[in-house]
Amino acid sequence: MDGPALSPPPAADKDIGAWMHALAAELYPICRSLTGAGVRRTLGRVAAEIPLTLHEVPSGTPVLDWAVPKEWTIRGARIETLDGRRLVDLRDHALHVLNYSGPVDAVVSRADLAAHVHTLPQQPDLIPYRTAYYAETWGFCLPHRLWEEMTDPEYRVVIDSTLAPGHLTYGELHIPGETGDDILLSVHVCHPQLANDNLSGLAVATALVKRVLETPGRRLGLRLLLLPATIGAITWLARNAEAAARIRHGLTLSCVGDPGPVHYKHSRRETADIDRAMAHLLRHAGVEHGLLPFSPYGYDERQYCSPGYDLPVGCFMRGVHGTFPEYHTSADNLDFITPAALDQSYRLLAQLLDLLDADVTYVRRDGRGEPQLGRRGLYRQIAGQKEQGRSGGGLDQMAVLWVLNLADGRHSLLDMAERAGLPFATLKAAADACLAADLIIPAGTAG
Ligand code: ZN
């Protein structure tokens, strides 16, 4: 599964796949929505792992062209026969209630109920995920097979919910870097009982933040946003123009726990460093993957990439939204996401964060021409490669020559790796050796 270029796991990361799956499992039953107690509880649990700040933005607050919606509180939802037999119950599955449904407590005919029931005739055993964010209605989601068996003339329906002024809640964490520039990781947290679609991304992002916190002294900062889709990202952008301007690279994470191949959707810029870095990494990692062009659809990358912002933010995913049969159904459950897939997503993204942090531009310190490597001990390190093999820590001769040739203040390490057709890590090792031999220095630093 893992390709040869994937770095060995840090010791502390050994069981990270199982750890992430367990975190997702804990959060799985919570009935989340755009706003409300479910999101708060979810973010509160994450805040027990990493120092996440919860922001509360009042309903009605204007945010760009939108306004923060009313807060939704759901206490229960059920369909009963008139003799009190409970057929559908929110306590059995959070998908049973139409998300953002208004309240109802009535006896209705089957015909009237039909207009408020959502099923999947093509997948009759699954419960669909449906929302009614900006429509004032009520409704239930249930397996089509169950609905077909419901032949009574009347049913009692109860949805105990409130839609009232309150707050939109989102989570934010900023780990400053040395340069003042940041990498953004953004995950939506508004989906209820679905595992791959938002809990997998939340688990992987939390694990990545833990890792960054354990490896301080980074060049680039990291900003994590856990927010309700669309309105959350719009709210953050409206309130954080300065922080948004410091985002040098960014990713939304979604559906990163299914066993399918990895996909990367480019940023609107298509050739931003994040786009090139991700494509480079996937090409050399030896994992099955697909690269997708930008489109103004999908997840919150479309907000970060909207006019007036146009941030270099792509989307990292495995299953592509809307294309796999489990998508937005009760089959997107804890069996659909695997520790192995979460682990692989985590490792690829950890490598990406390291790559972006190490993607420095160098200049030669020693002037013109090709330097004499033997005198500086570099030739011995290269020669050692043949005896020891790569694992012996030997340098790749071509990588050293490319570094020394392109360290002109205009080529970053990623540029060099692309030009050389070698993995970034190989160029990085060569650059580190050249740096130690005092042959190159980071561009912009006083020589
Ligand atoms: Zn979704």
Residues whose N, C-alpha, C, O or C-beta is under 5 A from the ligand:
A	BS01	ZN	D197
